[in-house]
Amino acid sequence: MSSIEITSENFESEVLQSPVPVLIDFWAPWCGPCKMLSPVIDQIADEYSGQLKVGKINIDANTALAEQHGIVSIPMLVVYKDGEIAVQRNGAVPKHDIEALFKNLI
C-alpha cells in the first residue's frame, strides 16, 4: 500500500476516523526537501501497511488544511492517533527519525 492523497474532502474519513495512526506529509511540488523525502515516505507506507496509514497533503492544492495545521514551512510531518495530533516534526529527516515519531503509537 502506498501513500494516499489527503484532501479537505477525505480528511475526516481518512485521518480523523482512522482506526490506525496516520502519518501525514505536508509538501509542495516546488519544495526540494519534500522531493527528497517523498520516496522515504512511500517506503514507510509500504513497510507499515496495516499498522499505519500514510498520507500526503499538497499544501498548494489544499491551502485550508495547511492553514488549519499552521503550516509555515515544509516538509512537515504530522502523526494523528485517535483523531488527535500526537506528534509533529519539521524538515527532511532520516527514515529512522520518522519511524521514531510513530513506532510507540502502533
ROSE-4610 file (N, C-alpha, C; in Angstrom, 1 decimal, always signed):
// ROSE-4610
residu = [M/M/M/S/S/S/S/S/S/I/I/I/E/E/E/I/I/I/T/T/T/S/S/S/E/E/E/N/N/N/F/F/F/E/E/E/S/S/S/E/E/E/V/V/V/L/L/L/Q/Q/Q/S/S/S/P/P/P/V/V/V/P/P/P/V/V/V/L/L/L/I/I/I/D/D/D/F/F/F/W/W/W/A/A/A/P/P/P/W/W/W/C/C/C/G/G/G/P/P/P/C/C/C/K/K/K/M/M/M/L/L/L/S/S/S/P/P/P/V/V/V/I/I/I/D/D/D/Q/Q/Q/I/I/I/A/A/A/D/D/D/E/E/E/Y/Y/Y/S/S/S/G/G/G/Q/Q/Q/L/L/L/K/K/K/V/V/V/G/G/G/K/K/K/I/I/I/N/N/N/I/I/I/D/D/D/A/A/A/N/N/N/T/T/T/A/A/A/L/L/L/A/A/A/E/E/E/Q/Q/Q/H/H/H/G/G/G/I/I/I/V/V/V/S/S/S/I/I/I/P/P/P/M/M/M/L/L/L/V/V/V/V/V/V/Y/Y/Y/K/K/K/D/D/D/G/G/G/E/E/E/I/I/I/A/A/A/V/V/V/Q/Q/Q/R/R/R/N/N/N/G/G/G/A/A/A/V/V/V/P/P/P/K/K/K/H/H/H/D/D/D/I/I/I/E/E/E/A/A/A/L/L/L/F/F/F/K/K/K/N/N/N/L/L/L/I/I/I]
num = [1/1/1/2/2/2/3/3/3/4/4/4/5/5/5/6/6/6/7/7/7/8/8/8/9/9/9/10/10/10/11/11/11/12/12/12/13/13/13/14/14/14/15/15/15/16/16/16/17/17/17/18/18/18/19/19/19/20/20/20/21/21/21/22/22/22/23/23/23/24/24/24/25/25/25/26/26/26/27/27/27/28/28/28/29/29/29/30/30/30/31/31/31/32/32/32/33/33/33/34/34/34/35/35/35/36/36/36/37/37/37/38/38/38/39/39/39/40/40/40/41/41/41/42/42/42/43/43/43/44/44/44/45/45/45/46/46/46/47/47/47/48/48/48/49/49/49/50/50/50/51/51/51/52/52/52/53/53/53/54/54/54/55/55/55/56/56/56/57/57/57/58/58/58/59/59/59/60/60/60/61/61/61/62/62/62/63/63/63/64/64/64/65/65/65/66/66/66/67/67/67/68/68/68/69/69/69/70/70/70/71/71/71/72/72/72/73/73/73/74/74/74/75/75/75/76/76/76/77/77/77/78/78/78/79/79/79/80/80/80/81/81/81/82/82/82/83/83/83/84/84/84/85/85/85/86/86/86/87/87/87/88/88/88/89/89/89/90/90/90/91/91/91/92/92/92/93/93/93/94/94/94/95/95/95/96/96/96/97/97/97/98/98/98/99/99/99/100/100/100/101/101/101/102/102/102/103/103/103/104/104/104/105/105/105/106/106/106]
x = [+0.8/+0.0/+0.9/+0.7/+1.5/+0.7/+1.3/+0.6/-0.6/-1.5/-2.7/-2.7/-3.5/-3.6/-4.7/-4.4/-5.4/-5.8/-7.1/-7.7/-8.7/-9.2/-10.3/-11.5/-11.7/-12.9/-12.8/-11.6/-11.4/-10.7/-10.3/-9.5/-10.2/-11.5/-12.2/-12.2/-12.6/-12.7/-11.3/-10.4/-9.0/-8.1/-8.3/-7.4/-8.1/-9.1/-9.8/-10.5/-11.0/-11.7/-10.9/-9.7/-8.8/-8.7/-8.8/-8.6/-7.1/-6.2/-4.8/-4.2/-3.0/-2.3/-2.1/-2.0/-1.9/-0.7/+0.3/+1.4/+1.1/+1.1/+0.8/+2.1/+2.3/+3.4/+2.9/+3.1/+2.7/+3.8/+3.5/+4.5/+4.0/+4.9/+4.5/+5.5/+5.0/+5.8/+7.1/+7.1/+8.3/+9.3/+9.1/+9.9/+11.0/+12.2/+13.3/+13.4/+13.4/+13.5/+12.3/+11.1/+9.9/+10.1/+10.8/+11.0/+12.0/+13.0/+13.9/+13.3/+12.3/+11.6/+10.6/+10.0/+8.9/+9.1/+10.3/+10.5/+10.6/+11.1/+11.1/+9.7/+8.9/+7.5/+6.8/+7.0/+6.4/+6.9/+8.1/+8.7/+8.1/+7.9/+7.3/+5.9/+5.1/+3.8/+3.7/+4.7/+4.7/+5.1/+6.1/+6.6/+5.6/+4.8/+4.0/+2.5/+2.2/+0.9/+0.1/-1.1/-2.0/-1.8/-0.6/-0.3/-0.4/-0.1/+0.0/-0.6/-1.4/-1.8/-0.9/-0.5/+0.4/-0.3/-0.4/-1.0/-0.1/-0.4/+0.3/-0.7/-0.3/-1.2/-0.4/-0.8/-0.1/-0.7/+0.2/-0.3/-0.8/-0.3/-0.8/-2.2/-2.5/-3.9/-4.8/-4.3/-5.2/-4.8/-4.9/-4.5/-5.2/-6.5/-7.3/-6.7/-6.4/-5.8/-4.4/-3.6/-2.4/-2.6/-3.5/-3.8/-4.3/-5.2/-5.7/-4.6/-3.6/-2.5/-1.3/-1.5/-0.5/+0.8/+0.8/+2.0/+2.6/+3.9/+4.6/+5.9/+6.3/+7.4/+7.2/+7.8/+7.6/+9.0/+9.1/+8.1/+7.8/+6.6/+6.1/+5.4/+5.9/+5.3/+4.4/+3.2/+2.3/+1.7/+1.7/+1.1/-0.2/-1.2/-2.5/-2.8/-3.3/-3.8/-5.1/-6.1/-7.4/-8.0/-7.7/-8.3/-7.6/-6.5/-5.8/-4.3/-3.8/-2.3/-1.5/-0.7/+0.1/+1.5/+2.0/+3.4/+3.6/+4.5/+4.8/+6.3/+6.8/+8.2/+8.4/+9.2/+9.5/+10.8/+10.9/+12.1/+12.3/+13.2/+13.6/+14.5/+14.0/+14.7/+14.9/+15.9/+16.2/+15.0/+15.0/+13.9/+13.8/+14.9/+14.8/+14.1/+14.4/+13.7/+12.2/+11.8/+10.4/+9.7/+10.4/+9.8/+9.7/+10.6/+10.5/+9.3/+8.7/+7.6/+6.3/+6.2/+5.0/+5.2/+6.4/+6.7/+6.0/+5.9/+5.3/+3.8/+3.2/+1.8/+1.1/+1.9/+1.3/+1.3]
y = [-1.2/+0.0/+1.2/+2.1/+3.3/+4.4/+5.6/+6.7/+7.1/+7.8/+8.3/+9.8/+10.4/+11.8/+12.2/+13.1/+13.6/+15.0/+15.2/+16.5/+16.9/+18.1/+18.6/+17.6/+17.0/+16.2/+14.9/+14.3/+13.0/+13.0/+14.2/+14.4/+13.7/+14.0/+13.4/+11.9/+11.3/+9.8/+9.2/+9.7/+9.1/+9.3/+10.5/+10.8/+10.8/+11.6/+11.7/+10.4/+9.7/+8.4/+7.2/+7.3/+6.1/+5.3/+3.9/+3.0/+2.8/+3.3/+3.1/+4.6/+4.7/+6.0/+6.5/+7.8/+8.3/+9.3/+9.0/+9.9/+10.7/+12.0/+13.0/+13.7/+13.8/+14.6/+15.8/+17.0/+18.2/+18.6/+18.8/+19.0/+19.9/+20.3/+21.0/+20.6/+20.7/+20.2/+21.0/+22.3/+23.1/+23.0/+22.1/+22.0/+20.9/+21.3/+20.3/+19.3/+19.7/+18.7/+17.8/+18.3/+17.4/+16.3/+16.7/+15.7/+14.6/+15.0/+14.1/+13.2/+13.7/+12.9/+11.9/+12.3/+11.5/+10.0/+9.6/+8.1/+7.4/+8.1/+7.6/+7.4/+8.4/+8.3/+7.2/+7.0/+5.9/+4.5/+4.5/+3.2/+2.9/+3.9/+3.7/+3.2/+3.8/+3.4/+1.9/+1.4/+0.0/-0.9/-0.5/-1.3/-1.4/-0.4/-0.4/-0.5/-1.0/-1.2/-2.1/-1.6/-2.3/-1.8/-1.2/-0.7/+0.8/+1.4/+2.9/+3.3/+4.3/+4.9/+6.1/+6.2/+7.3/+8.1/+9.4/+10.3/+11.5/+12.1/+13.3/+14.4/+15.6/+16.8/+17.8/+18.1/+19.1/+20.4/+21.3/+22.5/+23.5/+23.4/+24.4/+24.0/+22.8/+22.3/+22.3/+22.3/+22.2/+23.2/+24.5/+25.6/+25.6/+25.3/+25.3/+24.3/+23.1/+22.1/+22.6/+23.2/+23.8/+24.9/+25.7/+26.8/+26.3/+25.3/+24.7/+24.1/+23.6/+23.0/+23.9/+25.2/+26.2/+25.9/+25.4/+25.0/+26.3/+26.5/+27.7/+27.3/+26.1/+25.6/+24.1/+23.6/+22.2/+21.7/+20.4/+19.4/+19.4/+19.1/+19.0/+17.6/+16.8/+15.5/+15.6/+15.1/+15.1/+13.7/+13.2/+11.9/+12.1/+11.6/+11.6/+10.2/+10.2/+8.9/+9.2/+8.4/+8.6/+10.0/+10.5/+11.8/+13.0/+12.8/+13.9/+13.9/+15.1/+15.2/+14.6/+13.6/+13.0/+13.6/+13.9/+14.4/+15.1/+16.0/+16.6/+16.9/+17.0/+17.2/+18.0/+19.0/+19.8/+19.4/+19.4/+19.2/+17.8/+17.7/+16.5/+15.7/+14.7/+14.0/+12.5/+11.8/+10.5/+9.5/+8.4/+7.4/+7.0/+6.7/+6.3/+7.3/+8.6/+9.7/+9.8/+9.5/+9.5/+8.3/+7.1/+5.9/+6.2/+6.9/+7.2/+8.0/+8.8/+9.6/+8.7/+7.5/+6.7/+5.3/+4.9/+3.5/+3.2/+4.1/+3.8/+4.0/+4.3/+4.5/+3.3/+2.5/+1.4/+0.1]
z = [+0.0/+0.0/+0.0/-0.9/-1.0/-0.2/-0.2/+0.5/-0.3/+0.4/-0.2/-0.2/-1.1/-1.2/-0.2/+0.7/+1.7/+1.2/+1.2/+0.7/+1.8/+1.6/+2.6/+2.5/+1.4/+1.2/+2.0/+2.0/+2.7/+4.0/+4.5/+5.7/+6.9/+7.1/+8.2/+8.2/+7.0/+6.9/+7.0/+6.3/+6.2/+7.4/+8.0/+9.1/+10.5/+10.7/+12.0/+12.4/+11.4/+11.8/+11.5/+11.3/+11.0/+12.2/+12.1/+13.2/+13.6/+12.7/+12.9/+12.9/+13.5/+13.4/+11.9/+11.7/+10.4/+10.4/+9.5/+9.2/+8.0/+8.2/+7.1/+6.7/+5.4/+4.9/+4.2/+4.8/+4.1/+3.2/+1.9/+0.9/-0.2/-1.1/-2.3/-3.4/-4.7/-5.8/-6.0/-5.6/-5.8/-4.7/-3.7/-2.5/-2.7/-2.8/-2.9/-1.8/-0.6/+0.5/+0.5/+0.1/+0.0/-1.0/-2.1/-3.2/-2.7/-1.9/-1.3/-0.3/+0.4/+1.4/+0.9/-0.3/-0.8/-1.0/-1.5/-1.6/-0.2/+0.8/+2.1/+2.7/+2.5/+2.9/+2.3/+1.0/+0.2/+0.8/+1.1/+1.6/+3.0/+3.8/+5.1/+4.9/+4.0/+3.7/+3.4/+2.6/+2.2/+3.4/+4.1/+5.2/+6.4/+6.6/+7.8/+7.4/+6.2/+5.7/+6.7/+7.1/+8.0/+9.4/+9.7/+11.1/+11.1/+10.0/+9.9/+8.5/+8.5/+7.3/+7.0/+5.7/+5.3/+4.2/+4.5/+3.5/+3.2/+2.1/+1.7/+1.4/+1.9/+1.6/+0.9/-0.4/-1.2/-0.7/-0.1/+0.6/-0.5/-1.7/-2.7/-3.2/-3.2/-3.6/-2.4/-1.2/+0.0/+1.0/+0.6/+1.5/+2.8/+2.8/+4.0/+5.1/+4.6/+5.6/+6.1/+5.2/+5.6/+6.7/+6.4/+7.4/+8.7/+8.7/+9.9/+10.8/+10.1/+10.8/+11.1/+10.7/+11.0/+10.3/+9.1/+8.3/+7.8/+8.2/+7.8/+7.0/+7.2/+6.4/+6.2/+5.1/+4.7/+4.3/+4.3/+4.7/+6.2/+6.5/+7.9/+8.0/+9.0/+9.2/+10.5/+10.4/+11.5/+11.7/+12.9/+13.2/+14.0/+13.5/+14.2/+14.8/+16.0/+16.6/+17.3/+17.0/+17.5/+17.3/+16.1/+15.7/+16.2/+16.9/+17.5/+17.1/+17.0/+16.7/+17.8/+17.5/+18.6/+18.6/+17.4/+17.3/+15.9/+15.8/+14.5/+14.5/+13.3/+13.1/+11.7/+11.8/+10.6/+10.0/+8.6/+7.9/+7.3/+6.4/+5.8/+6.8/+7.4/+8.4/+7.9/+8.5/+8.1/+8.5/+7.8/+7.9/+9.4/+10.1/+11.5/+12.4/+12.1/+12.8/+12.6/+11.3/+11.0/+11.7/+11.7/+12.3/+13.8/+14.4/+15.9/+16.2/+15.2/+15.5/+15.8/+15.2/+15.3/+15.9/+16.0/+16.5/+17.8/+18.7/+20.0/+19.9/+18.8/+18.6/+17.9/+17.3/+16.5/+17.3]
